[in-house]
C-alpha cells in the first residue's frame, strides 16, 4: 500500500508517526497542527503486525477502522532513532 507519512514531536525528545493512504487527507479526528509531512507515496507492507521503523502496530486494522494508523504511546520513537 502507498501511504503518506507524518511525524509529530512528543515529550522527552520522542516522535509519533501517522500514516494515511496516499493522497488522502488526515481524518478530522486526527488533524493536528503539529503533524509534519515526512514522505508521500511511500510503499509499506500494511499487513505486517508491526510496521518498523514507524513503530505502528497493526497498520491494516487501524486504517480499516479509522482511516489512518498511528504510533502507540508505548512505541514512540527516540529522536536519534527517528524514521526517515
C-alpha positions in Angstrom: 0.0 0.0 0.0 1.2 3.5 -0.8 0.9 5.9 2.2 1.7 9.4 3.2 3.7 9.6 6.4 3.5 12.4 9.0 5.5 12.9 12.2 4.8 14.8 15.4 7.2 15.7 18.2 6.3 14.3 21.6 7.7 14.8 25.1 11.1 13.6 26.1 12.5 14.1 22.5 10.4 11.3 21.0 8.2 11.2 17.9 4.9 9.7 16.9 4.1 8.7 13.3 0.8 8.7 11.4 0.2 7.1 8.1 -2.8 7.6 5.7 -3.4 6.0 2.3 -1.5 8.1 -0.3 -3.3 11.2 -1.4 -6.0 11.1 1.3 -6.2 13.8 4.0 -5.7 13.1 7.6 -9.1 12.3 9.0 -10.6 15.1 11.0 -10.3 13.4 14.4 -6.6 13.1 13.9 -5.9 16.5 12.5 -3.4 18.4 14.5 -1.3 21.4 13.5 1.8 19.6 14.9 1.8 16.9 12.2 4.5 17.5 9.7 4.6 15.8 6.4 7.6 13.5 6.1 7.2 11.4 2.9 4.5 10.9 0.3 3.6 7.9 -1.7 5.8 5.5 0.3 5.2 1.8 -0.3 4.7 -0.1 3.0 3.5 -3.6 3.8 0.5 -2.7 5.8 -0.3 -6.4 6.5 2.6 -6.6 9.0 1.7 -6.9 12.7 4.3 -4.1 13.5 5.4 -1.5 10.9 9.1 -0.7 11.7 10.6 2.0 11.7 7.4 3.9 12.4 6.6 1.7 15.3 2.9 1.3 14.3 1.0 -1.8 15.5 -1.5 -3.5 13.2 -1.5 -0.8 10.5 -4.0 -2.5 8.2 -6.5 -2.9 11.1 -6.1 0.7 12.2 -6.5 2.0 8.6 -9.6 -0.1 8.1 -11.1 1.1 11.4 -10.1 4.8 11.4 -8.7 5.7 8.0 -5.2 6.1 9.5 -2.6 4.3 11.6 -0.6 5.9 14.4 2.3 5.1 16.6 1.2 3.9 20.0 2.2 5.8 23.1 4.4 2.9 24.3 6.2 2.8 21.0 7.2 6.5 20.5 10.5 6.8 18.7 13.5 8.4 20.3 14.8 11.5 18.4 18.1 9.9 17.4 16.3 6.8 16.2 13.5 8.5 14.2 12.4 7.1 10.9 13.2 8.7 7.5 
